[in-house]
């Protein structure tokens, strides 16, 4: 492994965060799995869309080479 670089974007906009983090998709999956009711899911997404929205996530970008190559 040549390098590992942590990258931590900070989101202020829920639409941008949804494109990267899949907030709506994950919420829909939670409904399908029975963790949320449809009403809870709608309330959650409405709250995210209309309330303050600070969010971040750390991802690690790894550069590596194949052994012997």
N, CA, C and O atoms as a GROMACS GRO file, in nm:
protein
  276
    1UNK      N    1   0.085  -0.116   0.000
    1UNK     CA    2   0.000   0.000   0.000
    1UNK      C    3   0.090   0.124   0.000
    1UNK      O    4   0.178   0.139   0.085
    2UNK      N    5   0.067   0.210  -0.097
    2UNK     CA    6   0.150   0.330  -0.108
    2UNK      C    7   0.102   0.443  -0.018
    2UNK      O    8   0.183   0.512   0.044
    3UNK      N    9  -0.029   0.463  -0.012
    3UNK     CA   10  -0.078   0.573   0.072
    3UNK      C   11  -0.225   0.553   0.107
    3UNK      O   12  -0.300   0.485   0.037
    4UNK      N   13  -0.262   0.614   0.219
    4UNK     CA   14  -0.401   0.618   0.263
    4UNK      C   15  -0.431   0.763   0.296
    4UNK      O   16  -0.363   0.823   0.379
    5UNK      N   17  -0.533   0.818   0.232
    5UNK     CA   18  -0.568   0.958   0.252
    5UNK      C   19  -0.712   0.966   0.303
    5UNK      O   20  -0.804   0.926   0.232
    6UNK      N   21  -0.732   1.016   0.426
    6UNK     CA   22  -0.869   1.035   0.473
    6UNK      C   23  -0.928   1.161   0.410
    6UNK      O   24  -0.862   1.264   0.402
    7UNK      N   25  -1.053   1.151   0.366
    7UNK     CA   26  -1.124   1.265   0.308
    7UNK      C   27  -1.256   1.278   0.383
    7UNK      O   28  -1.332   1.182   0.392
    8UNK      N   29  -1.283   1.398   0.437
    8UNK     CA   30  -1.405   1.419   0.514
    8UNK      C   31  -1.482   1.538   0.456
    8UNK      O   32  -1.458   1.652   0.495
    9UNK      N   33  -1.575   1.511   0.365
    9UNK     CA   34  -1.657   1.621   0.314
    9UNK      C   35  -1.761   1.661   0.419
    9UNK      O   36  -1.806   1.578   0.498
   10UNK      N   37  -1.797   1.788   0.419
   10UNK     CA   38  -1.901   1.838   0.509
   10UNK      C   39  -2.016   1.888   0.423
   10UNK      O   40  -1.996   1.969   0.333
   11UNK      N   41  -2.134   1.840   0.450
   11UNK     CA   42  -2.252   1.875   0.371
   11UNK      C   43  -2.340   1.973   0.447
   11UNK      O   44  -2.369   1.954   0.566
   12UNK      N   45  -2.382   2.077   0.377
   12UNK     CA   46  -2.481   2.172   0.431
   12UNK      C   47  -2.614   2.154   0.360
   12UNK      O   48  -2.719   2.195   0.411
   13UNK      N   49  -2.611   2.095   0.241
   13UNK     CA   50  -2.730   2.082   0.157
   13UNK      C   51  -2.775   1.936   0.154
   13UNK      O   52  -2.698   1.847   0.118
   14UNK      N   53  -2.899   1.912   0.192
   14UNK     CA   54  -2.950   1.775   0.201
   14UNK      C   55  -2.954   1.708   0.064
   14UNK      O   56  -2.934   1.586   0.056
   15UNK      N   57  -2.980   1.782  -0.043
   15UNK     CA   58  -2.984   1.720  -0.177
   15UNK      C   59  -2.847   1.670  -0.217
   15UNK      O   60  -2.834   1.560  -0.273
   16UNK      N   61  -2.745   1.749  -0.190
   16UNK     CA   62  -2.608   1.706  -0.221
   16UNK      C   63  -2.571   1.583  -0.137
   16UNK      O   64  -2.513   1.487  -0.187
   17UNK      N   65  -2.604   1.588  -0.008
   17UNK     CA   66  -2.575   1.475   0.080
   17UNK      C   67  -2.649   1.349   0.034
   17UNK      O   68  -2.594   1.239   0.041
   18UNK      N   69  -2.772   1.366  -0.012
   18UNK     CA   70  -2.849   1.250  -0.058
   18UNK      C   71  -2.784   1.185  -0.179
   18UNK      O   72  -2.785   1.062  -0.190
   19UNK      N   73  -2.728   1.264  -0.269
   19UNK     CA   74  -2.661   1.207  -0.386
   19UNK      C   75  -2.541   1.122  -0.346
   19UNK      O   76  -2.511   1.021  -0.409
   20UNK      N   77  -2.472   1.164  -0.240
   20UNK     CA   78  -2.351   1.092  -0.197
   20UNK      C   79  -2.383   0.982  -0.096
   20UNK      O   80  -2.330   0.871  -0.104
   21UNK      N   81  -2.469   1.013  -0.001
   21UNK     CA   82  -2.495   0.921   0.111
   21UNK      C   83  -2.619   0.834   0.092
   21UNK      O   84  -2.636   0.736   0.166
   22UNK      N   85  -2.704   0.866  -0.004
   22UNK     CA   86  -2.823   0.784  -0.028
   22UNK      C   87  -2.925   0.790   0.084
   22UNK      O   88  -2.978   0.686   0.124
   23UNK      N   89  -2.953   0.908   0.136
   23UNK     CA   90  -3.044   0.920   0.249
   23UNK      C   91  -3.184   0.869   0.217
   23UNK      O   92  -3.243   0.795   0.295
   24UNK      N   93  -3.238   0.909   0.102
   24UNK     CA   94  -3.372   0.864   0.064
   24UNK      C   95  -3.373   0.714   0.037
   24UNK      O   96  -3.463   0.643   0.083
   25UNK      N   97  -3.275   0.666  -0.035
   25UNK     CA   98  -3.267   0.522  -0.067
   25UNK      C   99  -3.257   0.439   0.062
   25UNK      O  100  -3.324   0.336   0.075
   26UNK      N  101  -3.174   0.483   0.155
   26UNK     CA  102  -3.157   0.411   0.281
   26UNK      C  103  -3.286   0.413   0.363
   26UNK      O  104  -3.322   0.314   0.427
   27UNK      N  105  -3.355   0.527   0.362
   27UNK     CA  106  -3.481   0.537   0.434
   27UNK      C  107  -3.585   0.442   0.374
   27UNK      O  108  -3.658   0.376   0.447
   28UNK      N  109  -3.591   0.436   0.241
   28UNK     CA  110  -3.684   0.344   0.175
   28UNK      C  111  -3.652   0.198   0.210
   28UNK      O  112  -3.742   0.117   0.230
   29UNK      N  113  -3.525   0.166   0.217
   29UNK     CA  114  -3.485   0.030   0.255
   29UNK      C  115  -3.524   0.000   0.399
   29UNK      O  116  -3.561  -0.114   0.431
   30UNK      N  117  -3.517   0.100   0.488
   30UNK     CA  118  -3.557   0.081   0.627
   30UNK      C  119  -3.707   0.052   0.637
   30UNK      O  120  -3.749  -0.027   0.720
   31UNK      N  121  -3.787   0.116   0.551
   31UNK     CA  122  -3.931   0.088   0.548
   31UNK      C  123  -3.954  -0.055   0.500
   31UNK      O  124  -4.030  -0.130   0.561
   32UNK      N  125  -3.888  -0.093   0.392
   32UNK     CA  126  -3.903  -0.228   0.337
   32UNK      C  127  -3.865  -0.335   0.439
   32UNK      O  128  -3.928  -0.440   0.446
   33UNK      N  129  -3.761  -0.307   0.519
   33UNK     CA  130  -3.715  -0.403   0.620
   33UNK      C  131  -3.798  -0.399   0.747
   33UNK      O  132  -3.780  -0.483   0.836
   34UNK      N  133  -3.890  -0.303   0.758
   34UNK     CA  134  -3.976  -0.295   0.875
   34UNK      C  135  -3.920  -0.215   0.991
   34UNK      O  136  -3.977  -0.217   1.100
   35UNK      N  137  -3.810  -0.144   0.971
   35UNK     CA  138  -3.751  -0.063   1.078
   35UNK      C  139  -3.824   0.070   1.096
   35UNK      O  140  -3.825   0.125   1.206
   36UNK      N  141  -3.884   0.120   0.988
   36UNK     CA  142  -3.961   0.245   0.994
   36UNK      C  143  -4.096   0.221   0.927
   36UNK      O  144  -4.107   0.141   0.834
   37UNK      N  145  -4.198   0.292   0.974
   37UNK     CA  146  -4.325   0.293   0.903
   37UNK      C  147  -4.314   0.395   0.790
   37UNK      O  148  -4.225   0.480   0.793
   38UNK      N  149  -4.403   0.388   0.691
   38UNK     CA  150  -4.400   0.491   0.586
   38UNK      C  151  -4.416   0.633   0.643
   38UNK      O  152  -4.354   0.726   0.593
   39UNK      N  153  -4.499   0.648   0.747
   39UNK     CA  154  -4.516   0.780   0.808
   39UNK      C  155  -4.387   0.828   0.875
   39UNK      O  156  -4.350   0.944   0.862
   40UNK      N  157  -4.319   0.737   0.945
   40UNK     CA  158  -4.191   0.774   1.008
   40UNK      C  159  -4.088   0.812   0.902
   40UNK      O  160  -4.012   0.907   0.920
   41UNK      N  161  -4.086   0.739   0.792
   41UNK     CA  162  -3.992   0.769   0.684
   41UNK      C  163  -4.020   0.906   0.625
   41UNK      O  164  -3.928   0.985   0.605
   42UNK      N  165  -4.147   0.934   0.598
   42UNK     CA  166  -4.183   1.065   0.543
   42UNK      C  167  -4.144   1.177   0.640
   42UNK      O  168  -4.090   1.279   0.598
   43UNK      N  169  -4.172   1.158   0.770
   43UNK     CA  170  -4.136   1.258   0.870
   43UNK      C  171  -3.985   1.278   0.876
   43UNK      O  172  -3.937   1.391   0.887
   44UNK      N  173  -3.910   1.170   0.867
   44UNK     CA  174  -3.763   1.179   0.872
   44UNK      C  175  -3.710   1.258   0.753
   44UNK      O  176  -3.629   1.350   0.771
   45UNK      N  177  -3.755   1.224   0.634
   45UNK     CA  178  -3.706   1.293   0.514
   45UNK      C  179  -3.751   1.438   0.513
   45UNK      O  180  -3.676   1.526   0.469
   46UNK      N  181  -3.873   1.465   0.560
   46UNK     CA  182  -3.922   1.604   0.568
   46UNK      C  183  -3.837   1.684   0.666
   46UNK      O  184  -3.802   1.799   0.639
   47UNK      N  185  -3.805   1.624   0.780
   47UNK     CA  186  -3.721   1.692   0.879
   47UNK      C  187  -3.583   1.723   0.821
   47UNK      O  188  -3.531   1.833   0.839
   48UNK      N  189  -3.524   1.628   0.750
   48UNK     CA  190  -3.393   1.651   0.690
   48UNK      C  191  -3.398   1.761   0.585
   48UNK      O  192  -3.305   1.841   0.574
   49UNK      N  193  -3.507   1.766   0.509
   49UNK     CA  194  -3.519   1.864   0.401
   49UNK      C  195  -3.545   2.005   0.451
   49UNK      O  196  -3.508   2.102   0.385
   50UNK      N  197  -3.609   2.018   0.568
   50UNK     CA  198  -3.650   2.151   0.613
   50UNK      C  199  -3.578   2.200   0.738
   50UNK      O  200  -3.591   2.317   0.774
   51UNK      N  201  -3.505   2.116   0.804
   51UNK     CA  202  -3.433   2.159   0.922
   51UNK      C  203  -3.289   2.192   0.888
   51UNK      O  204  -3.248   2.178   0.773
   52UNK      N  205  -3.212   2.236   0.986
   52UNK     CA  206  -3.069   2.254   0.961
   52UNK      C  207  -3.007   2.120   0.924
   52UNK      O  208  -3.047   2.016   0.976
   53UNK      N  209  -2.912   2.122   0.834
   53UNK     CA  210  -2.857   1.996   0.787
   53UNK      C  211  -2.705   1.997   0.784
   53UNK      O  212  -2.646   2.020   0.679
   54UNK      N  213  -2.640   1.974   0.897
   54UNK     CA  214  -2.496   1.951   0.895
   54UNK      C  215  -2.469   1.800   0.894
   54UNK      O  216  -2.525   1.727   0.976
   55UNK      N  217  -2.385   1.755   0.804
   55UNK     CA  218  -2.351   1.612   0.800
   55UNK      C  219  -2.211   1.596   0.745
   55UNK      O  220  -2.166   1.673   0.660
   56UNK      N  221  -2.141   1.494   0.794
   56UNK     CA  222  -2.010   1.462   0.739
   56UNK      C  223  -1.988   1.312   0.748
   56UNK      O  224  -2.055   1.242   0.825
   57UNK      N  225  -1.894   1.265   0.670
   57UNK     CA  226  -1.857   1.124   0.670
   57UNK      C  227  -1.711   1.118   0.628
   57UNK      O  228  -1.668   1.195   0.542
   58UNK      N  229  -1.636   1.030   0.687
   58UNK     CA  230  -1.496   1.015   0.647
   58UNK      C  231  -1.481   0.891   0.560
   58UNK      O  232  -1.525   0.782   0.596
   59UNK      N  233  -1.419   0.910   0.445
   59UNK     CA  234  -1.386   0.798   0.357
   59UNK      C  235  -1.235   0.792   0.344
   59UNK      O  236  -1.167   0.894   0.360
   60UNK      N  237  -1.182   0.676   0.316
   60UNK     CA  238  -1.038   0.659   0.303
   60UNK      C  239  -1.005   0.621   0.160
   60UNK      O  240  -1.053   0.519   0.109
   61UNK      N  241  -0.923   0.703   0.096
   61UNK     CA  242  -0.878   0.677  -0.041
   61UNK      C  243  -0.744   0.605  -0.029
   61UNK      O  244  -0.650   0.658   0.029
   62UNK      N  245  -0.737   0.485  -0.086
   62UNK     CA  246  -0.617   0.402  -0.072
   62UNK      C  247  -0.551   0.384  -0.208
   62UNK      O  248  -0.616   0.347  -0.306
   63UNK      N  249  -0.422   0.411  -0.213
   63UNK     CA  250  -0.343   0.384  -0.334
   63UNK      C  251  -0.254   0.265  -0.304
   63UNK      O  252  -0.178   0.264  -0.207
   64UNK      N  253  -0.264   0.164  -0.390
   64UNK     CA  254  -0.186   0.041  -0.369
   64UNK      C  255  -0.134  -0.008  -0.503
   64UNK      O  256  -0.179   0.035  -0.608
   65UNK      N  257  -0.038  -0.098  -0.497
   65UNK     CA  258   0.013  -0.163  -0.618
   65UNK      C  259   0.010  -0.312  -0.597
   65UNK      O  260   0.017  -0.361  -0.485
   66UNK      N  261  -0.001  -0.383  -0.706
   66UNK     CA  262   0.005  -0.528  -0.699
   66UNK      C  263   0.146  -0.573  -0.667
   66UNK      O  264   0.244  -0.514  -0.713
   67UNK      N  265   0.156  -0.677  -0.589
   67UNK     CA  266   0.287  -0.734  -0.558
   67UNK      C  267   0.352  -0.782  -0.688
   67UNK      O  268   0.288  -0.851  -0.768
   68UNK      N  269   0.476  -0.747  -0.707
   68UNK     CA  270   0.550  -0.790  -0.824
   68UNK      C  271   0.514  -0.715  -0.951
   68UNK      O  272   0.556  -0.754  -1.060
   69UNK      N  273   0.437  -0.608  -0.938
   69UNK     CA  274   0.397  -0.545  -1.062
   69UNK      C  275   0.406  -0.400  -1.060
   69UNK      O  276   0.374  -0.336  -1.159
   0.00000   0.00000   0.00000
